[in-house]
Amino acid sequence: MARWGRSAHRGGGVALSPASAEVEHLAQGYVSIRIWGAPATIAVYAITGWLIALKRARSVLMLQLWINLINIGLDVLFVIVPGLGVPGVATATLIGEWAGLVLALWLCRDAFLPALRST
């Protein structure tokens, strides 16, 4: 998966917007970390759509606030305090995405519990 992230990065963004070798290296590192959050992000998009269809906008707002507050808090923790830079930002976002998926699954637990109880 990390290889796919590198090839997508090299083929797309760099060709459209050439940058210095240092910036390309940082971008490659960012993408190689962030690609691991893609499954969580896609799942959160699906659950968000489902929650909207059920008219649970408050749950969607809570989910988005959760993801963003985790991301902001970890950005401060990883970037400002120890100075991890771009990898710290990518890692904070990655953790925020997976934490968001955990909350999203918890928000729709009522839909899963009846099926689990009947087995």
C-alpha positions as CSV (number, residue, x, y, z in Angstrom):
1,M,0.0,0.0,0.0
2,A,2.9,2.4,0.8
3,R,4.2,1.7,-2.7
4,W,0.9,2.7,-4.2
5,G,1.0,5.9,-2.2
6,R,4.5,6.7,-3.6
7,S,3.5,6.0,-7.1
8,A,0.3,8.1,-6.9
9,H,2.3,10.9,-5.4
10,R,5.0,10.8,-8.1
11,G,2.5,10.5,-10.9
12,G,0.0,13.1,-9.9
13,G,1.0,16.0,-7.7
14,V,4.6,16.3,-8.6
15,A,3.9,16.3,-12.3
16,L,1.3,19.1,-11.9
17,S,3.4,21.1,-9.4
18,P,7.1,20.5,-9.5
19,A,8.9,21.2,-6.3
20,S,12.4,21.0,-4.8
21,A,13.8,17.6,-3.9
22,E,13.3,18.4,-0.2
23,V,9.6,19.3,-0.6
24,E,9.1,16.1,-2.8
25,H,10.8,14.0,0.0
26,L,8.5,15.6,2.7
27,A,5.4,15.1,0.5
28,Q,6.4,11.5,-0.2
29,G,6.8,10.8,3.6
30,Y,3.4,12.5,4.3
31,V,1.6,10.4,1.7
32,S,3.3,7.2,2.9
33,I,1.9,7.8,6.4
34,R,-1.5,9.1,5.4
35,I,-2.3,6.3,3.0
36,W,-2.8,4.0,6.0
37,G,-5.8,6.1,7.1
38,A,-7.6,5.7,3.8
39,P,-9.7,2.7,4.9
40,A,-10.8,4.6,8.0
41,T,-11.6,7.7,6.1
42,I,-13.7,5.8,3.5
43,A,-15.6,4.0,6.2
44,V,-16.3,7.3,8.1
45,Y,-17.6,8.8,4.8
46,A,-20.0,5.8,4.5
47,I,-21.2,5.9,8.1
48,T,-21.6,9.7,7.9
49,G,-23.9,9.3,4.8
50,W,-25.8,6.6,6.7
51,L,-26.2,8.9,9.8
52,I,-27.4,11.7,7.5
53,A,-29.9,9.4,5.9
54,L,-31.2,8.6,9.4
55,K,-31.5,12.3,10.1
56,R,-28.9,12.1,12.9
57,A,-27.1,15.4,12.1
58,R,-26.1,15.8,15.7
59,S,-24.2,12.6,15.6
60,V,-22.4,13.7,12.4
61,L,-21.4,17.0,14.0
62,M,-20.1,15.1,17.1
63,L,-18.1,12.8,14.9
64,Q,-16.5,15.6,12.9
65,L,-15.7,17.6,16.0
66,W,-14.1,14.4,17.6
67,I,-11.9,13.8,14.5
68,N,-10.8,17.4,14.3
69,L,-10.2,17.9,18.0
70,I,-8.1,14.7,18.1
71,N,-6.2,15.9,15.1
72,I,-5.6,19.4,16.6
73,G,-4.6,18.0,19.9
74,L,-2.2,15.5,18.4
75,D,-0.7,18.2,16.1
76,V,0.2,20.2,19.1
77,L,1.5,17.1,20.9
78,F,3.5,15.8,17.9
79,V,4.6,18.9,16.1
80,I,4.8,21.9,18.4
81,V,6.1,20.1,21.5
82,P,8.8,17.7,20.1
83,G,9.0,19.3,16.6
84,L,8.3,16.2,14.5
85,G,7.3,18.4,11.6
86,V,5.5,16.9,8.6
87,P,5.6,13.2,9.8
88,G,4.0,14.4,13.1
89,V,1.2,16.1,11.2
90,A,0.6,13.0,9.1
91,T,0.6,10.8,12.1
92,A,-1.7,13.0,14.0
93,T,-4.2,13.0,11.1
94,L,-3.8,9.2,10.8
95,I,-4.7,8.7,14.4
96,G,-7.6,11.1,14.2
97,E,-9.0,9.2,11.2
98,W,-8.9,5.9,13.0
99,A,-10.3,7.4,16.2
100,G,-13.1,8.8,14.1
101,L,-13.9,5.4,12.8
102,V,-14.1,4.0,16.3
103,L,-16.5,6.7,17.3
104,A,-18.5,6.3,14.1
105,L,-18.9,2.6,14.8
106,W,-20.0,3.3,18.3
107,L,-22.6,5.8,17.1
108,C,-24.2,3.1,14.9
109,R,-24.0,0.4,17.5
110,D,-27.8,0.2,17.8
111,A,-28.0,-0.9,14.2
112,F,-25.5,-3.8,14.9
113,L,-26.6,-5.0,18.3
114,P,-29.9,-6.6,17.3
115,A,-28.2,-8.7,14.6
116,L,-25.5,-9.7,17.1
117,R,-28.0,-10.7,19.8
118,S,-30.0,-12.9,17.4
119,T,-27.0,-15.1,16.6
